Structures are given as structure tokens and as C-alpha cells.
């Protein structure tokens, strides 16, 4: 296939593009700068200049492609607190991409997050791929992709665990947790720290995106969660141990001061099953889990 990938030079893209190329696909990556274009070309793919606001570019590249993997997101807006603006830009980009695929039967793989399950009220049991909500932050985009079957597009969505971890991760949640621990001089968890975060290695997530492109059925929701749920206290303890600093419990009122915009996320209990995804696509994670990857040390090297 000729596959158009947004976010091709980013954390996930830098693993997804090689996974696609290794499987024999041709890849065109969206590049918002000369630096991004050079990174995409270094991976062995073709670069197409533009960003998520270039809706005509997105539609044209979609029409010229055999399939799409949409990884890009306006993280700059999210980090500045404009969550609504980031979600709106994502949905607009998806609409432009879908317009280039209408009636083609071609695949479009979108991206969401398992954290939406906890935020939507799934607690006390593992969230599954069958759990869905009528609307909300990033859920509107997820539902849009799932509903593309009615327009003759094979849409599917990968829900990423909040911790997508590996040596390729330079800006993700684990990197931010390590930075917060360094800044404050101790690693923290909220309350008892019994809340759980699922996790997935970047390279395992990349293979799931490839499988989704190649064979996910229309309307599939897929879970990129190799670890179903790592207790947050264990994550904090592992960070503290590797930095040789104390590990402390903090109150919910202190969470925003310590974690910044991650304050609410740090308290989510997001136990997540990927059993349906594994059976449906034959996805079998093979890379280290979160704690083993943290103990490898790459997150703590200068």
C-alpha cells in the first residue's frame, strides 16, 4: 500500500513508519517543517510538507493513498490548556482525511486514548474495546472514525495507553513524570497510589497500527495496552529508585502543583484489557513492560 501518515516524524511515527516499510508498504509522511521532512526521509519515507491546518493537503494526500494512519495531534495546544482547540483541530483534520477516502473502502486508522475510559466512568473493572461513549473530549473524533463505515471507509481507532514508553519517547507522560521528580526532588503519587495506568512499548504500539491498517474490520476499537494496569505508586517508586530520591504520597489538592496538567491524569484508575484486540488482529506484544523499561535506565540518562 501507499500509506499516508500524519505525525510521521514524532515519537510514534518514528516507529510506525519503519514498521510499515518493513512490511513492504510505501509511506508518505506529513512534515510541518524542514527538520521533520529530513527526519521522515531519513527513515526511508517520502515527506509531504504541511500541517494539520492544511486541510486541502490532507484531503489530496488521502485521495492519492491506499490507506491512512493519523497520529498527529496539536499537543502544543493541549499543553497550553486549550484542550478544546486541540480536539477541534484533530476532528477537522480527520474530516479532511475522510473526504479523500469516501466510498473507496480504504482504511483510515485514527488515534484515541484509554484514559477516556476512566474519564467516562469505567472504574472497578478493566475497560474493554466494546466500551464506548456518545461524545466528549477526543471521543467525538473516535466516534467519527468508527462511523466511517457508513461512508464506505474502513475506519478503526487505536486507543493508546497513557504511557507509550521506549527510548524513542522524549516528550511523553513518563518523561514528564521523571522531569517532575527531578524538579521537586522526590517522586510522588496521589493518596495510596493504588490507581493503575496501562502501558505499551512504542514498538509494540507501532505493530498494532500496522495490523489495524492491514486488517482491522470497519468500526473496530483497538487497545494498545500491553500492561493492563501498573499501580501508580509502583511507577513513582521505580522513578524514585532510579533517581535515588525519596518517594512520597501527596494529596489530591497538591497534584496540580506537582504534576502540572497531568494532575488529573495521575489520579486516574485506568485498568484496561486488550484481549479483544489480541484475538481480533493477532497482536502479541514482545517488548519490555513499563517497569522493566524504566529500569533499563534510558529515561534517566542526561
Helices and strands as residue ranges (DSSP letters): E 2-6, H 13-22, E 26-31, H 34-43, E 46-49, H 55-63, E 67-70, H 75-79, H 83-99, E 107-113, H 115-119, H 139-146, G 147-151, E 154-160, E 163-165, H 173-184, E 186-190, E 196-201, H 202-215, E 220-224, E 227-231, H 232-243, E 246-250, H 252-259, G 260-262, G 265-267, H 275-281, H 290-296, G 298-300
